Amino acid sequence: MNKPDIVVIGSCNTDLTIRSDRLPAPGETVLGGNFNQVPGGKGANQAVAAARAGARVSLVAKIGRDVFGQTMLRRLRQEGIRVNHVSRTSTPSGVALILIDRIGENLISVASGANLELNSADVKAAEPAFKKSRCVLTQLEIPLEAVNQAAKMAVERSIPFMLNPAPATRLPRSLLCHINYLTPNQMELEILTGVCARDQSGVENAAARLQERGPCHVLVTCGRRGVYWRHGSGGKWFRTPRVKAVDSVAAGDCFAGVFAMAIARGEPLEVAVEFGVSAAAISVTRPGAQPSLPTRAEIRKFRRQKLAI
């Protein structure tokens, strides 16, 4: 298989996870079950998702000179991800505390650490990785300075630029107009637009508003409801295959990374969305962030099985 080149600019965190029957209310203590420590961070998650799905990935990131950073670097190399542009600093590596209930819903709090030191100079230094890239993917767990620089370099080289706007914040039109593919979830869509997106019509209305501000394509990930694609004057829903979810952590990252791989391979957008939706459906049936991300063979097998039903 021809592996397309992708550049991912983003965060690297270590996820510290506790599972329990339900999520605690403010001020409440809930006794949990097993504790688990796994690699995460939206940048690293999306890089691993794309690599397992068949892309050749270069990651631009910043980690600490600590045990979390060392472990992250080793695992990224094991995934075949190019880490030439993952730099290290004396600031501690990013850490995420994650609580998960019995149906897979979660609460997450992140100490960004070294991720907040990633800057435009770091992205500029990764220019060699952009030369062969067929998609540039980033998120908002890093400073907007780095995101803007990535967009600028992608536009200058006519490379499709994709932004997963998480955690969500209002974005300037100067950035929105450079985005080829914007992939918010429902909550992020509401924050980006100020429009209620709790039901199907709300999602469609908010996505139309957002797309008018500049992004060429808006793809809203809506959990069990599926993905809503908005482009031009129309839109389309892609339904999620029915699965038994145990953990929704990194499902959006899985979709983003796999979708980016498919776009970089030159797949039609609808095929890329369906491939990403299938991958995300697999990921929610498994615990953890990166451990849940499927391989290309698993995605293709899953799609064949669902089409046969």
C-alpha positions, 0 to 999 in steps of 0.5 A: 500500500502506498503510504501518504505523508502527513504532518501532525502538529499537536500535544503529547500527554500521559493519560492517568485513567480511573474507571468507576460506575458513574462520574462524580458530581462536584464535591463528591468522591466516587470509589473507582476501579482500576487505574491505568496509565497510557500515552495520550494527548490529541496530537499524539493520538491523531498521529498514532491513529493516522499511522495505524491506518496507513499514513507515514506521519511526522509529529511536531510536538514538545515534551518534558525531560522526564519519565513521561516524555521518555516513555512517550518518545519510545512509544511514538517510535514503536508506532513508526512515527517520525519524531525528528521534530519532537523537541524536549524542554525542562518543563514537565510533560503534559498529563491528563486525568480522566474519569470514565463511567460504566457506559464510556462517558468521561470527564478530563482535566489536563495539565498542559505542561511542555505542550504550551511551549510549542511555538511558531519557530518549532513549526518553522523548523519542521519545514522539511516534513512539509515538503512531501506532506499531503495533509497537515493536521493540528488541534488546540491543545497547543498555543494558537501561535503554532496553529497559525504557523502550521496553517500559513505553511500549509496554505503556502504549499497548497497542502490541505489543512485540517483543524480539530478545534479541541478544546474549543475556543472562538477562532479568528476569521483569519485562521478559519478561512485557511481551514480545508477541514474543520472537525468539531464535536457538538459541544465544540460547535456550540462554543465556536458559533454560539448556536445551540447544537443539541439536536439534528436541526441545531447541528445543521444550523450551527454547522452552516453558520460556521462554514460561512465563516471560512472553512471549506468543509465542516465535519461535526462528530456527534457520537452515536448520531454520527457525523454531519458534513457541511460544504457549500450550500448542502450537508449530509449525515453519516450514521455511526455503526451500532457497537457496544461502547465502553470508552469514548476517550480519543474517538474524535482523535481517531476519526480525525487521524484516520480521515486525514490519512484517507484525504492524504491518499486522495480518497473521495471525501465521502469515503474518507468520512466513512473510513473515519467513522468506522475507525471511531466506532471500533475505538469506543469498544476498547478502553484507553486512548491510544490502545483503542486505535485500530489498524487499517486491517481492522478498519477494513474488516469492520467495514466488510462485516457491517456492509454484509449485515 
